[in-house]
């Protein structure tokens, strides 16, 4: 069985201003929750909530929004949640390590999610095409049967002539 090639499988995600608004709300929620938890967490897990937000937004709206959130989240987490707080002096080895880890996790997750969402959308499109083809086949068969019945009712042969 050959598979139908779906060229617009990347169109699974919503476009417009709504995704941008929801991404901004998600970022704000992650920031506020991390700010509330700052006394408990101190410097540890400075990017965790931002990472969760990036992955969720990747699932909802695609990897482009996730990467954009990542680009905003890294400086935000370094500025607000890493010592020295409220300063962006220099990056130490640990900061670079955290950046590499979180970027890797978010990019790999976003790519996998995007691939799975495209495959899911392609499967939905293929199912719709199959249903349409099936309905057309049924309608064609019903029209053919009606034609045979009409021909039979007129007293003609139920079979089509061999010349047709």
N, C-alpha and C positions, 0 to 999 in steps of 0.2 A: 504494500500500500504506500503510495507516495504522499508526501506531506505538502500541504499548500503553503507556499511562501507568502507570508504576510509582511508587507513592506511598511505598514504604519503601526507596528506593535509598540513603537516608542511613544505613541500618543495616548498611553494609558493614564497619564497624569493630568490633573486639572491645571488649567492655565488662568492667567488673569491676576488680579490683585488679592483675591481671597487667600491663596497659599502664602503670599508675602505677609499678609496680616497675621495669619495663624502662626507662621514661623516666628514673627516678631513677638507674639504673645507667648509662644513656647520658650523663646530665649529669655524673655522677661520673667516668666515663671521659674525657669531654671536658675536665673540669677538671684531672684528673691529667696528661693528655697536654699540656695547655697549661702546666701547672706545670713539667713536665719540660723543655719547650721554651722556657721563659721566659728563660733566659740567652742563647739564640740569637736569639729573636724580640724580646726586650726589650719595648717598648710596641707595636710594630707587630702588626697582625692580632690584637688582643686578643679579638675576638669570633668569629674564623673557625671555630674548632672547635665553639663553641657554636651557630653558625649551621648548620653541617653536621649537628650533633645534632638541632636543631629541624626541619630539612628531612627527615631520615631518620625521625624520630618522626611527623612529619606524614604521611609515606607509609605508615607502619605503622599508626598509630592515629587519625589525623585532625587537623584544624586546632586543635581545642580544646587538645589536649596540647601542640601546637607553640607556641601563644600563651602557655600557662602556663609552658612552659620558657623562652620569650623573656622573660617577666616576671621570672624568676629569674636568667637569664643576664646581662642588662644590668647590674644592680647588682653581680653577682659579678665580671664582667669589669672594671668600673670600679674596684672596690675592690681586687682582687688584681693586676691586670695593667696599670693605668694609673698614671702618676706623679701625685702622690705615692702610693706603694704603701701599702696597708692603711689608707687614709683616704678618706672621702667628703666632701671639703671643699666644693668648688664645681665646677660644670661649666663648662669653657671652650668656646670656639667649636668647636674640633676634636672634643671629646667629643660635643657636640650633633650635629655632622656625622656622626660614626660611628654614633651612636644612630639617627639618621634613615635612614642608608643600610642598616644591618642590619635595622631594623624593616621597612623597605620591602621588602627582599629576602625576608625570612622571611614576611611577610604575603602578598606576591604569590605566592611559591612554594607556600605552604600552601593558598591559595585555589585555585590551578590544580590542585594535587595532589588536593584534596578533590573538585573538580568532575570530574576524570578518574576518580577512584576510584568516585564515584557512578555515572558513566556506564558504567564497566566492570561494576559490580555490577548495574545495571539491564539491561545486555546479557545477563549470565548468567541473571538471572531471566526475561527474555524468551525466552531459549533453552530454559530448563526448561519454560516454559509451552508453547512450540511443540512440544517433544518429547512432552509429555503429551497435547496435542491430537492430534498425529499418531498416537500409540499408541491413543487412544480412537477415532479414525477407522478405523484398521486393525481394531481389535476389532469395531467396529460393522459394518464391511464383511464381516468373517469371519462374524459372527452372521447377517447378512443372507444370505450365500451358503449357510450351513448350513441356514437356514430354507428357502431355495429348493430345496436338494438334498433335504431331507426331504419337501417338498411334491411334488417330482418323483418321488421314490421311492414315494410313496403313489398315484401315478398321476394326480395333478392337474397343472394347468398350471404351468409354471415361472415364468410371469409373474403378478404380483399382479392381482387383479381390478380393473377400472376404477373400481369404487365405493369402493375403499379409499383 
